[in-house]
Amino acid sequence: MEETINKLFGLGVPIALNIVAAVIIYVIGKWAAGLVAKLTGQLMTRARVDEALMGFTKDLVYFAILVFTAIAAIGRLGVETTSIIAVLGAAGLAVGLALQGTLSNFASGVIIILFRPFKVGDTIQSAGIEGTVKEIQIFNTILAHADNRKIIIPNSQITGAIITNFTAIDKRRIDMVFGVSYGDDLTVAKEVIRKLADGDKRILKDSECVIAVSELSESSVNIVCRPWVKPDDYWAVYFDLTEKAKIELENAGCSIPFPQRDIHIFNESAVNTTKGTGSRL
């Protein structure tokens, strides 16, 4: 009897010690995971990293350390962990293949947050869509269209396309074209447009406003006007200047011609009559 008790005691003590050691490993590992995640958040805060990326990174660091801690605790109990690691690796590969598109959006979201091709409040055009950036998420970017539609674009489509940021620079050029008749005085027309541009306070005076004849088209002489404005004033100035130019050009005696063609009508009988003589109308 005593011998049996000694054997049980001899077997129980190591098992108990392993259980205690496993619990200690898990508790310390969990505490370390929280500490490292907290330090990671503080470092990212100092680096002014986006909050969305910061929160995701903290969670990723915490759970990664927690998983390794759990594996170490299980190994301390005498369980073979090689098979567990293999199963986790296979599961991770399967999940990665199943979520390939999602992971691509995640990676693109990290790139957008880190390299900052645009920020919240910027007006951009990408993937054939134009709008104001309202939110940059890990998987998607949310835009507000000019007519107040909410547009959600997967981040991989944005990073895989050309990104045009209309508000990244503090000024933007408006390209406008005004057509006048061939019989109009170009000097007068250019002066009218010049006065309109000079009289608009929203047009920046520190940048040259180009006003010049750009094309002799089929029906009109085209004059370009290229003023510089702040990005927020772009459409307001564009609409106002278009309306005022039409009114003032007409007041100055200039005409804005319609597209026109000269049509020559031939008399078939006359052509047949004069065909032998070599003449034609």
C-alpha positions in Angstrom: 0.0 0.0 0.0 2.7 2.4 1.0 4.6 1.5 -2.2 1.5 2.3 -4.3 1.1 5.7 -2.6 4.8 6.5 -3.2 4.4 5.6 -6.9 1.2 7.8 -7.2 3.0 10.6 -5.4 6.0 10.2 -7.6 3.8 10.5 -10.7 1.5 13.2 -9.4 4.1 15.6 -8.3 5.7 16.1 -11.7 2.3 16.4 -13.3 1.2 19.0 -10.8 4.5 20.9 -11.3 3.9 20.9 -15.0 0.4 22.1 -14.6 1.6 24.9 -12.3 4.4 25.8 -14.7 1.9 25.8 -17.7 -0.4 28.2 -15.8 2.5 30.5 -14.9 3.7 30.5 -18.5 0.2 31.4 -19.7 -0.3 34.1 -17.1 3.1 35.7 -17.8 2.6 35.4 -21.5 -0.8 37.0 -21.4 0.6 39.8 -19.3 3.5 40.2 -21.7 1.2 40.3 -24.7 -0.8 43.1 -23.1 2.3 45.0 -22.2 3.8 44.7 -25.7 0.6 45.6 -27.3 0.3 48.7 -25.1 3.9 49.7 -25.9 3.3 49.2 -29.6 0.3 51.5 -29.4 2.3 54.2 -27.6 5.1 54.0 -30.2 2.6 54.3 -33.1 0.8 57.2 -31.3 4.2 59.1 -31.1 4.7 58.3 -34.8 1.2 59.7 -35.5 0.1 56.5 -37.2 -3.6 56.3 -38.2 -5.9 55.1 -35.4 -7.4 52.3 -37.5 -4.0 50.8 -38.3 -2.9 51.3 -34.7 -5.8 49.4 -33.2 -5.5 46.6 -35.7 -1.7 46.3 -35.1 -2.2 46.2 -31.3 -4.7 43.4 -31.6 -2.5 41.5 -34.0 0.5 41.7 -31.7 -1.6 40.8 -28.7 -3.1 37.7 -30.2 0.1 36.5 -31.9 1.9 36.5 -28.5 -1.0 34.9 -26.9 -1.0 32.0 -29.4 2.7 31.4 -28.9 2.2 31.5 -25.2 -0.7 28.9 -25.4 1.5 26.6 -27.5 4.4 26.9 -25.0 2.0 26.2 -22.1 0.6 23.1 -23.8 4.2 21.9 -24.6 5.0 22.3 -20.9 2.2 19.8 -20.2 4.0 17.2 -22.3 1.7 17.5 -25.3 3.5 17.3 -28.7 3.2 20.8 -30.2 4.7 20.0 -33.6 1.3 18.7 -34.9 -0.5 21.7 -33.4 1.8 24.1 -35.2 1.4 22.1 -38.5 -2.4 22.2 -38.1 -2.3 26.0 -37.4 0.0 26.5 -40.4 -2.3 24.5 -42.7 -5.4 26.4 -41.4 -3.6 29.7 -41.9 -2.8 28.8 -45.5 -6.4 27.7 -46.2 -7.8 30.9 -44.7 -5.2 33.0 -46.6 -6.3 31.4 -49.9 -10.0 31.7 -49.1 -9.5 35.4 -48.2 -7.1 36.3 -50.9 -9.1 39.3 -52.1 -9.7 40.5 -48.5 -6.1 40.2 -47.6 -5.2 42.2 -50.8 -7.6 44.9 -49.6 -6.0 44.8 -46.2 -2.5 45.1 -47.6 -3.6 48.0 -49.8 -5.2 49.7 -46.8 -2.0 49.5 -44.9 -0.1 51.0 -47.9 -2.7 53.9 -48.1 -2.4 54.6 -44.4 1.4 54.5 -44.3 2.2 56.4 -47.5 -0.7 58.8 -47.4 -1.4 59.4 -51.2 -4.5 61.2 -49.8 -6.2 61.9 -46.5 -9.7 62.4 -45.1 -11.2 65.5 -46.7 -9.3 65.3 -50.0 -11.1 65.2 -53.3 -9.7 62.4 -55.4 -10.3 60.4 -58.5 -9.4 56.7 -58.7 -10.8 53.5 -60.2 -13.0 55.7 -62.4 -14.7 57.3 -59.3 -14.4 60.9 -58.1 -15.4 62.1 -54.7 -14.4 63.5 -51.3 -12.7 61.0 -48.9 -14.8 60.6 -45.8 -13.1 57.6 -44.2 -10.1 55.3 -44.8 -10.7 51.9 -43.4 -8.5 48.8 -43.4 -10.4 47.1 -46.2 -12.3 49.9 -48.0 -12.1 53.7 -48.6 -15.4 55.6 -48.3 -16.0 58.6 -50.7 -18.8 61.1 -50.9 -19.8 61.9 -54.4 -20.7 65.5 -55.5 -24.4 64.5 -55.4 -23.9 63.1 -51.9 -23.8 59.5 -52.8 -21.8 57.2 -50.5 -19.3 55.2 -52.5 -17.3 52.3 -51.0 -14.2 51.3 -52.9 -12.1 48.3 -52.1 -8.6 49.5 -51.3 -6.9 47.1 -53.8 -8.8 48.9 -56.6 -7.5 52.2 -55.5 -3.8 51.3 -55.1 -4.0 49.4 -58.4 -5.2 52.4 -60.3 -4.0 56.0 -61.0 -4.9 58.3 -58.0 -5.6 61.9 -58.9 -5.6 64.1 -55.8 -7.3 67.4 -56.6 -6.7 69.0 -53.2 -3.2 67.9 -52.3 -1.8 71.2 -53.6 -3.1 74.5 -52.3 -4.2 75.8 -55.8 -5.8 74.5 -58.9 -6.0 75.7 -62.5 -9.3 76.1 -64.3 -9.1 75.4 -68.1 -11.9 77.3 -69.9 -12.5 77.9 -73.6 -14.5 80.7 -75.1 -15.4 80.7 -78.8 -16.0 83.9 -80.8 -16.8 84.6 -84.4 -14.1 85.0 -87.0 -15.4 88.5 -87.6 -15.0 89.6 -84.0 -12.2 91.7 -82.7 -9.9 89.3 -80.8 -8.3 92.2 -78.8 -11.7 93.2 -77.5 -12.7 89.6 -76.7 -9.5 89.0 -74.8 -9.8 92.2 -72.9 -13.3 91.3 -71.8 -12.2 88.0 -70.4 -9.1 89.6 -68.8 -11.3 92.1 -66.9 -13.6 89.4 -65.6 -10.6 87.4 -64.3 -9.0 90.4 -62.7 -12.3 91.4 -61.1 -12.9 88.1 -59.4 -11.3 88.1 -55.9 -11.4 84.3 -55.7 -8.9 84.1 -58.6 -5.3 84.0 -57.2 -3.3 87.0 -58.3 0.1 85.5 -57.5 -0.2 83.1 -60.4 -0.5 84.1 -64.1 -3.9 83.8 -65.7 -3.2 82.8 -69.3 -5.6 84.3 -71.8 -4.7 83.5 -75.4 -6.0 82.3 -78.8 -5.7 78.5 -78.7 -7.4 77.3 -81.9 -8.9 78.3 -85.2 -11.7 75.8 -85.3 -14.3 75.1 -87.9 -16.9 77.6 -86.6 -15.1 79.8 -84.1 -11.8 81.3 -82.9 -11.2 79.7 -79.5 -9.7 81.7 -76.6 -8.4 79.9 -73.5 -8.6 81.3 -70.0 -6.6 79.6 -67.3 -7.0 81.2 -63.9 -5.7 79.7 -60.7 -8.0 79.3 -57.6 -8.1 77.5 -54.3 -9.5 73.9 -54.7 -12.6 74.8 -52.8 -13.4 77.6 -55.2 -12.9 75.6 -58.4 -16.5 75.0 -59.5 -18.0 78.2 -58.1 -15.5 80.3 -60.2 -15.9 78.0 -63.2 -19.7 78.4 -63.3 -19.6 82.2 -62.5 -17.0 83.0 -65.1 -18.7 81.0 -67.8 -22.0 82.9 -67.3 -20.4 86.3 -67.0 -18.2 85.7 -70.1 -21.2 85.0 -72.2 -23.0 88.1 -71.1 -20.0 90.5 -71.3 -18.8 89.2 -74.7 -22.2 89.8 -76.2 -22.3 93.3 -74.6 -19.0 94.0 -76.2 -20.3 93.2 -79.6 -18.8 89.7 -79.8 -20.8 86.7 -80.9 -20.6 83.1 -79.8 -21.2 81.2 -83.0 -23.1 78.0 -83.4 -21.4 75.1 -85.3 -22.0 75.7 -89.0 -21.2 74.3 -92.4 -21.4 75.7 -95.9 -23.5 73.4 -98.1 -23.3 73.6 -101.9 -26.2 72.2 -103.9 -25.6 71.1 -107.4 -28.3 71.0 -110.1 -28.2 67.6 -111.6 -29.7 68.6 -114.9 -27.4 71.5 -115.2 -24.4 69.3 -114.5 -25.5 66.9 -117.2 -26.1 69.7 -119.7 -22.6 71.2 -119.1 -20.8 67.9 -118.7 -19.6 67.9 -122.3 -18.2 71.4 -122.0 -16.2 70.6 -118.9 -17.9 73.2 -116.7 -19.7 72.5 -113.4 -21.6 74.5 -110.9 
